Amino acid sequence: MAQRLRFSLLLGFCAVLLALVLVAAFVLPAPWSWSIGLVYIGYDTWLLGYMVFTSYRALRKPAGLVLPAQRPTLSVVIAARNERRDLPLALDAILAQDDQPEELLVVDDGSTDGTAAMLAERYAGRVRVLAKPNSGKARSLNQALSSVTSDVFVTIDADTVIEPGSISAIRTAFAAEPELVAGCGILKPVVSRAPLGRAFELYQTFEYLRGFLWRVSWSRANVLVLVSGAFAAFRRERLAEIGGFDPRSLVEDYEVMFRLHRRSYEDRGEPLRARVVAGARATTDSPGKLRVFLRQRTRWFAGYVETMFRSADMVFDKQYGRLGSFHLPIKTVDMLLPVYGFFAVVALIAQIAAGLRPAGIVLYAIVFKLCYDLSCHFISVFLNARWLGRKVTPRFAVRAVFATITEPIGFQFIRQLGALLGWIAFLRGRIEWHPQRTSESRLS
């Protein structure tokens, strides 16, 4: 009860501060009228710098892998509904791996587009198929979980295409670290050729790049709470212990990690081992249209808020180690951070529209933040390249600079809008799922 109270007080403080700085935008003179922007810039500057520094520190001390004593068995599971056009790309990539999984299983979640016939025609004898009435991804994965006996349970989305060597990298990671419970591959977004598709792909490329780099920092501190369900791996027994995925959650890959962390501390008295597996890489379809992108981010953020409320008792609880004492309080503040950013932009636009000239300190803060972000994002590009053994080409560097400079103008505002809509969806109790992409990104 005390932990939930602390969570409520922290979230309430952030909400009250948000209300106060919004009122300030209309009643105080410059520069205090833009207090919401200054608060947002201050916190976001600290957070970005902290993530860059801790990621750099984590990469300076790479986790050493030893030769595995035993080869863990591995099952790959794809939950699919109406994926007849895209599913072969995912399956062919898995079947082309040098290190084949012991079992490749597709759970056909009540498809009506001929998926079952396609699987029978093209993959009979190579892919096991479980057919079931439509009941959602979580239930599909749980049915697969109860039907396999492998050591490692790998989930791959039907729109995700893994690169060569990825299965071997997953198996090696779990073999070399017997305490490893969860891991994830590194995803690169591929966007359809919609009118805004290339722009969405550019910004999401660097968003994903930074996101997976941050996960290196979190994993080294044993506080990683997200392994992307599009390409994730779990120690099967540990996943079965907690009952698998929660069908009530629309962010089942996020929610399950909280229960795994909780069980590890409460039953074993130790932090959960979760890692990003650098050698496991894949491309995944991402939205290239504004409406579809907002739907995706609305669902993601609403699910994030819902999960945080479910796990409120873990916030500030030292029983859960650094996860409870430091990481989850930050995640609590982050529930409102994009809302601050959204209204900071709205307040600035409103003041300019009213004929008010932004005060010098406001302009200095904006210029400072732009330069600071550019430096941090550019450092992140090179850290990511060193981590993954890639070269930063001049063209990629130019794209990184362009994306960083232009991101606040549009993409960042759209992400923040998605977060605001996520809060609205959560408060209304109406979190809806919609398909996030079409097939042309792979087929064109």
C-alpha angles and dihedrals in degrees: 000000000000091000092051089049091053090049090050092047093050093047091043092051090053090048094049091047088051091053092048096050090046090055089047089059089067105033108033128073123242133316092021091054087074094049090126090062093047091050091049093048092047096053096037091050091055093045095049092047091048092052094048092048096046092045090052091048092048092051091050088065105041117193109257116232120211125203107276116250092205134025109233117218116242137204123195116207129191119189106205137179120179093343099134093130099044104030095078090062091056094044095046090052091053094045090050092059116116089221105053121203116243088240136018112197131183118195107206103209099203097298117189099187100078097270092139093052092048092051092048092049100044106026108029109145094014102063126042113219128206112194119200139157115272109278105139140271098286094055090045091054091045091053089052091047091057092049101052131070102194124129094236126042113204123192121199126177119236090242094051122097115196123213125238114283095025098115091048090051092052093048092047093050093053092043095049094048111041090183092059110117104172137017140169139205125234115261130208116196121235116194131199122251094259118145090267095030098106092049092049091048092051095052096039090050091062093037089057091043092057093040095057091043090055089052089062088061093046094046093052088053090047092239101109107140100172131062109169110247089215087076114005137141131203138184096254098219093051091049091049091050091067094043098259122260125356112243090201092065123079089199096052094158090057098041095049091059092059091055091047090052091047094050093047093055098038099044102027103023092228138103119264116256110225125159144183107236105219095197093054108083136163146163120237134189114256131185118274099181126077096231093048092045092052091049091053095047092044090056093043094051095042089051090049092052091046091051092049091053090049090052097040092121090065093059112104091359108134089201086081094053120221089344091066100032100046118359101052093046087056090049088051092055089045089061087077101027096093090047088057089050093049095051092042088062092043092050093049092049091047092052093049090047089052090057096254116142113223112249119252093252089055093052091045090050092051093048091046091050092050093051092043093050091047091054095046094045092048091050088050091055091056093043090052092048092050091047094051097036095245133136124240104230120204090248092053091048091052090050090050092052092046092048093049094049096045100035095086091053096063123340097053091049090050091051090050090049088053089053092050090050088048090057090049091049091049094049091047091047091232110120107161130189123221130173107268102208148014128233101254093092089070100031103044 
